[in-house]
Amino acid sequence: MSDPNPDLDDLSLIAHAQRGDVQAFNSLVLRYQTGMYNLAYRLLSDAAAAADVTQEAFISAFKNLHQFRGSNFRAWLARIVTNACYDELRRRRRGALSLDDLADGRADAADQPALVSDPEDSPEQVAQRHALSAAIQDCLNQLPPTFRTVAIMCDVQEYAYDEIAIALNLSLGTVKSRLSRARHKLRDCLRAVRELLPNANRLFEQKDEAETP
Amino acid sequence: MMPPQAPEEFDLLSAYLDGVLSARQREALEARLAESPDLRAQLDDLRALRATLRAAPTLQPPRNFTLDPALYARKAWWSRAGVLRTLGSLSAAAAALLIFFGVLLSTPPESPASSGVALQPTLILRDAATPTLAMLIVESSATASAISPAAAPPMPATVAAQSVTAEAFSAAPTEQQTRAALGVTATMQIMATAMPAFEATEMTQRAMPTPTTFPEIALLMATETSAATTSVEEASDAAGIGESALPTATARPMQHAAEEPEVTPTPSEVISPTARLIVVLGIILLIIGGVLYLIGTFRVRT
């Protein structure tokens, strides 16, 4: 399905959707679904649950769209998605899932959804990116959920601090300290990833040069 | 390997990496970075960590999460199922209450004279052989007063009664038919006075040449005319209320009342204008309620 309203910006689409226009809302869904699904997957490490949570979150967003007053729709959506993920994690902790699932936080490589890939990528590159994605997921799974969320939003999805503060209803100071602690915990795990996947370094360096202040 | 590190230092480096330090903090940290190769190594390590996370491949959602417009399109509040029907039922119930209190207010206090003549409207009804009409109206208001979804259905009964009454008016006005119509009015208002009703019969006959399209206004006007005989003020009141609907019918009773000043009413025969207004409002509300209910039922089916 392609965006039925490619010319409208988010705020006009939101205004239309607030008056009950489902197609306008669907344009927003198409713009944000990849980001929201990735946030849910990185938090839950479960492709099927992430899809369910994302769908529920978009339905909930449409029903509660009249409550959206701000200007940052992505942060508002992320708040709904993370809350839905926390609910899902709580359900799991109560024993809804089998002990095998709880035994280790390792991401199941077979369970991992397909990657958004460049058609020019060779099969080797695709396989390597898959391995990298799974390795990062393993490291994220070792963090408590609240720290994991901050690390995913800031470092994986590149949200600004103030967006994270809006989405998670935290102060900027709390975002800063949680992110620092999350990075501290991730440091050794991710260093091992880099050592395991030396060929992936090329990817890291390219990305890094563009972002360094 | 990195030397052990104070958490505050790591916090500073992390914030520095994201460019969120204050100008003073940043300058202080940059001065220390220039002096300390260890600190620079730590910053590089942190930068590599962030780069690794940023390099995390984007996962493809298994499907689109768009909503089905057929399921989620919002309907206007008034077109939602049940809203109109509930409104209709509620207004019919309110109408029933209004009519009930209007009737209560218009009932004169118990007196020997009124109880003596109270039988006469019933006699007129029997003459006209249309007691069921009156029963229908009384029944409908009684059913409607039970506040429940069943409050609306009485409408058709009232409408039927009105259309039959309208026929009585538009047909050649024999005395019997006019009396029938008046009998209905009398029963509705539970008028215990027979004499004014007879006076009204004569006047309604005179007023007949102007048939109205809105039968229950004619009904009420018949009541007005009966009241008009009791006092001139009452008649002018009635003219004020019903002027637009039935100008000739109100003009004549006034003349009539002026011609026959010897008819002096007893206080118990005067129906207060408030009571009449309440009954009028009740009937209008009942009609609105019925129409809303029918529209609501129709819209839900389509």
Interface residues (C-beta under 8 A of the other chain):
Chain A: M1 G20 V22 Q23 F25 N26 V29 L30 Q33 T34 M36 Y37 N38 Y41 R42 A47 A51 T54 Q55 F58 I59 F62 Q112 P113 A114 L115 V116 S117 R129 H130 L132 S133 I136 A151 C154 D155 V156 E158 Y161 L172 K176 S177 L179 S180 R181 R183 H184 L186 R187 L190 R191 V193 R194 A200 L203 F204 E205 K207 D208 E211 T212 P213
Chain B: P7 F10 D11 S14 A15 L17 D18 G19 V20 D45 L46 R47 A48 L49 R50 A51 T52 L53 R54 A55 A56 P57 T58 L59 Q60 P61 P62 R63 N64 F65 T66 L67 D68 P69 Y72 A73 R74
